Amino acid sequence: MAWVIILGILGVIALFIGFDITYNELYTSSLSMDVFSKKVREHGPGYSWKMFWWKLQGKQIDMRSTIIITSGGILMMDWDKFITEKVYEKIAPRIYETKDSILYGSWAAAIRPQKGKLVNFLLKTPQVGALISMSEVDLTISDYVATRKTEEVLHDKKNISKMVADVFEGENIITTFESNYGIIISDPKLFDLNLGKKSQDAAERLFESKKFRESMEDLKNEIADPDKRTNAILIANGLIKKNVYDIESLGIATKNIADSFASLVTAFSSLVTKKS
C-alpha cells in the first residue's frame, strides 16, 4: 500500500515538474510554441500554465499598442497622442476625383492586436494588414464621391464621415478580415474633405459660370418684354447702368447686339463647363 502512495506522490511531483508557469503583466500577452508539434498558444495577462516543452516566443506584447493608418501613410504611435497633439492636422491628404473636380481628403484609423488572434497578427505582418485597411477606406471614399458633383459632396461630409467609420462595421463587430490578420481597427475618422487651392479656383469658376448661365436663361425666359430683357442683360453684364443710359434711346441695333451678346455668353458658358 505504501508503494502506491509513493508512486502517487512521485506522479504528482512529476506532473508539477512537467508544468511551467508563465506570467504576463496587465494588458500584455505572449506566445509559446510546442517544440515537437510546432503548435502555438497565446497567454493572456496574469498566470497561466504550460508544459515545459512549450517554449515562450519572444517578449511580451502590449495589446494596447497601435499602428495608425492615415491618408498620408502609416504611423507607429499611440492613438491618444495622435489626437491630443493634433498630429492629424499634419497628415498628407489623398486626392479624390468627383464628377466635376477633385477634392483633398485626410483620414486616420488605429490598428491594435486582437485578443486570441495574436498568432495571426505576427504571422501575417501588421504592416500588410495596415496597407489593406488603408485601401478599404480609400475605395469607400473614392467610389462614393466619383459619381457625385463637388458641391453635393461638400454638403455631404457628415454622411461620408459615417461611411468611413462604418468601413469595418463599427466598434463592436469584428470582421473576417480583422480576424484573419489578428487586428482590431478602431476609430476610423474623416478629418477633412475639401477643395485644394487649384481645385477651389476651378470650382469657383465653374460655379460662377453656372450661375451666370442660369441668370441669362432666367432673363431670356422670364422677361417677356424685349426692351426690359435687353436692359436687364446689359446691366447684368456691366456694359451700361440703367441710371446712366435709357435703353429706349439706344435704338434697335443696340438691342439686337445685347440679345446676341446674351446668346453668346450662354453658349460660351456651356462650352467652358463641358471642357472643365
C-alpha positions in Angstrom: 0.0 0.0 0.0 2.9 2.3 0.8 4.4 1.9 -2.6 1.1 3.1 -4.2 1.2 6.2 -2.1 4.8 6.8 -3.0 4.0 6.3 -6.7 1.1 8.7 -6.4 3.3 11.4 -4.7 6.0 10.9 -7.4 3.4 11.2 -10.1 2.1 14.5 -8.6 5.7 15.8 -8.4 6.4 14.7 -11.9 3.2 16.4 -13.1 4.2 19.7 -11.4 7.7 19.4 -12.7 6.3 18.9 -16.2 4.2 22.1 -15.9 5.7 25.6 -16.2 4.1 28.8 -15.1 4.2 31.9 -17.2 3.1 35.4 -16.1 2.1 38.4 -18.2 1.5 41.9 -16.9 -1.8 43.7 -17.3 -2.6 44.5 -21.0 0.1 42.2 -22.3 0.2 38.8 -23.9 2.8 36.3 -25.1 3.1 33.2 -27.3 4.5 29.8 -26.6 5.3 27.0 -29.0 5.3 23.2 -28.7 8.8 22.3 -29.8 7.5 19.0 -31.0 4.2 19.7 -32.8 5.1 23.4 -33.6 1.6 24.4 -32.3 1.4 27.9 -30.9 -0.6 29.1 -27.8 -1.5 32.6 -26.7 -1.1 33.5 -23.0 -3.1 36.5 -21.7 -2.5 38.7 -18.6 -1.8 37.1 -15.3 -0.6 33.5 -14.6 -1.1 30.6 -17.0 0.2 27.0 -17.1 2.1 25.3 -19.8 4.1 22.1 -20.2 7.8 22.6 -20.0 8.2 21.7 -23.7 6.2 24.7 -24.7 8.7 27.5 -25.1 7.9 31.2 -24.9 8.4 33.0 -28.2 10.0 36.5 -27.8 8.9 39.2 -25.4 5.6 40.2 -24.0 3.4 42.1 -26.5 1.5 45.2 -25.3 -2.1 44.6 -26.6 -2.7 48.4 -26.4 0.0 49.3 -28.9 -1.3 50.8 -32.1 -0.4 51.3 -35.7 -2.1 54.4 -37.1 -3.1 54.3 -40.8 -3.7 57.6 -42.4 -4.4 59.1 -45.8 -0.7 60.0 -45.9 0.9 56.8 -44.7 1.5 54.6 -41.6 2.5 56.0 -38.1 3.8 54.0 -35.2 2.3 55.9 -32.2 -0.4 55.9 -29.6 -3.8 57.0 -30.8 -4.4 59.2 -27.8 -1.2 61.1 -28.6 -2.2 61.3 -32.2 -5.4 63.1 -31.2 -4.2 65.2 -28.2 -1.2 66.5 -30.0 -3.3 67.1 -33.2 -1.0 65.1 -35.4 -3.9 64.6 -37.7 -3.6 68.2 -38.8 -0.2 67.3 -40.3 -1.1 64.2 -42.3 -0.9 64.4 -46.0 -4.3 64.3 -47.8 -5.3 62.0 -50.6 -6.8 63.2 -53.9 -10.3 62.1 -54.7 -11.9 62.7 -58.0 -15.5 63.9 -58.1 -17.8 64.1 -61.1 -16.6 67.6 -61.9 -13.4 68.4 -59.9 -11.0 67.0 -57.3 -11.1 67.0 -53.5 -8.4 66.5 -50.9 -9.3 64.2 -48.0 -7.5 63.3 -44.8 -8.5 60.5 -42.5 -7.0 58.1 -40.0 -7.7 54.9 -38.0 -6.0 52.9 -35.3 -5.0 49.3 -35.6 -4.1 47.2 -32.5 -3.6 43.4 -31.8 -6.7 41.3 -31.4 -7.0 39.2 -28.3 -7.0 35.5 -29.2 -5.6 36.2 -32.7 -2.1 37.2 -31.8 -0.6 34.4 -33.9 -2.3 35.8 -37.0 -1.1 39.3 -36.0 2.5 38.3 -36.0 2.4 35.7 -38.8 0.8 38.0 -41.4 2.7 41.1 -40.6 0.9 44.1 -39.2 2.0 46.4 -41.9 0.3 44.3 -44.6 -3.0 44.4 -42.7 -2.5 48.2 -42.3 -2.0 48.7 -46.1 -5.1 46.6 -46.9 -7.1 48.6 -44.4 -5.9 51.8 -46.0 -7.1 50.7 -49.4 -10.5 49.8 -47.9 -11.0 53.3 -46.6 -9.7 54.8 -49.9 -12.0 52.8 -52.0 -15.0 53.6 -49.9 -14.5 57.4 -50.3 -13.4 57.2 -53.9 -16.5 55.1 -55.0 -18.9 57.4 -53.3 -17.5 60.8 -54.5 -16.7 59.7 -58.1 -20.4 59.7 -59.1 -21.3 63.0 -57.4 -20.6 66.6 -58.1 -18.2 68.5 -55.9 -20.9 70.8 -54.4 -23.0 67.8 -53.4 -20.0 66.0 -51.8 -19.0 69.1 -49.8 -22.6 69.3 -48.4 -22.5 65.5 -47.5 -19.3 65.3 -45.5 -21.2 64.2 -42.3 -22.5 61.2 -44.2 -19.1 60.4 -45.7 -17.5 60.6 -42.3 -20.1 58.0 -41.1 -19.3 55.8 -44.1 -15.6 55.9 -43.1 -16.5 54.9 -39.6 -18.6 52.0 -40.9 -16.0 50.6 -43.2 -15.1 47.9 -40.7 -18.7 47.5 -39.4 -18.4 49.5 -36.2 -16.6 49.1 -32.9 -18.4 46.0 -31.6 -18.2 43.8 -34.7 -15.0 42.0 -35.7 -14.9 41.3 -39.4 -13.4 38.2 -41.1 -10.7 40.5 -42.5 -9.7 41.6 -38.9 -9.7 38.1 -37.6 -7.6 36.8 -40.5 -4.9 39.5 -39.7 -5.3 39.4 -35.9 -6.1 43.1 -35.7 -8.9 45.4 -34.5 -9.4 48.5 -36.4 -10.9 51.3 -34.3 -11.8 55.0 -34.5 -11.7 55.4 -38.3 -12.3 59.1 -38.8 -12.6 61.5 -41.7 -10.8 64.7 -40.5 -11.1 66.8 -43.7 -12.5 66.7 -47.2 -12.2 69.9 -49.1 -11.0 71.7 -52.2 -7.3 72.4 -52.6 -6.2 75.8 -53.9 -6.2 74.9 -57.6 -9.4 72.8 -57.5 -11.0 75.5 -55.4 -10.3 78.1 -58.1 -11.6 75.8 -60.8 -14.7 75.0 -58.8 -15.4 78.7 -58.2 -15.1 79.4 -61.9 -17.4 76.6 -62.7 -19.9 77.8 -60.1 -19.8 81.4 -61.4 -20.2 80.2 -64.9 -23.1 78.0 -64.0 -24.9 80.8 -62.0 -24.2 83.3 -64.8 -25.7 81.0 -67.4 -28.7 80.3 -65.2 -29.2 84.0 -64.8 -29.1 84.6 -68.5 -31.6 81.8 -69.1 -33.9 83.2 -66.5 -33.7 86.6 -68.1 -34.5 85.2 -71.5 -37.3 83.1 -70.3 -39.0 85.2 -67.7 -38.8 88.7 -69.0 -41.3 88.8 -71.9 -40.8 92.4 -72.8 -37.8 92.6 -75.2 -36.9 96.1 -74.0 -36.8 95.1 -70.4 -34.9 92.0 -71.1 -32.3 93.9 -73.1 -31.9 96.4 -70.4 -31.5 93.7 -67.7 -28.9 91.8 -69.8 -26.8 94.9 -70.3 -26.9 95.8 -66.6 -26.1 92.2 -65.6 -23.0 92.2 -67.8 -21.8 95.6 -66.7 -22.0 97.2 -70.1 -24.2 100.1 -69.0 -26.1 101.2 -66.0 -29.8 101.9 -66.1 -29.4 105.2 -64.3 -26.9 106.5 -66.9 -28.4 105.2 -70.1 -32.0 104.9 -71.2 -32.2 101.7 -73.2 -35.0 103.0 -75.4 -32.7 105.8 -76.7 -30.1 103.3 -77.9 -32.1 102.1 -80.8 -32.9 98.8 -82.4 -29.2 98.0 -83.3 -28.0 98.1 -79.7 -30.9 96.0 -78.5 -30.0 93.4 -81.1 -26.4 93.5 -80.0 -27.4 92.9 -76.4 -29.6 90.0 -77.3 -26.8 88.5 -79.4 -24.3 89.0 -76.6 -26.6 87.2 -74.2 -26.8 84.2 -76.6 -23.0 84.1 -77.0 -22.4 84.3 -73.2 -24.8 81.4 -72.7 -23.1 79.3 -75.4 -19.6 80.1 -74.1 -20.5 79.3 -70.5 -21.9 75.9 -71.7 -18.7 75.2 -73.6 -16.5 76.1 -70.6 -18.5 73.9 -68.3 -18.2 70.9 -70.7 -14.4 71.3 -71.1 -13.9 71.6 -67.4 
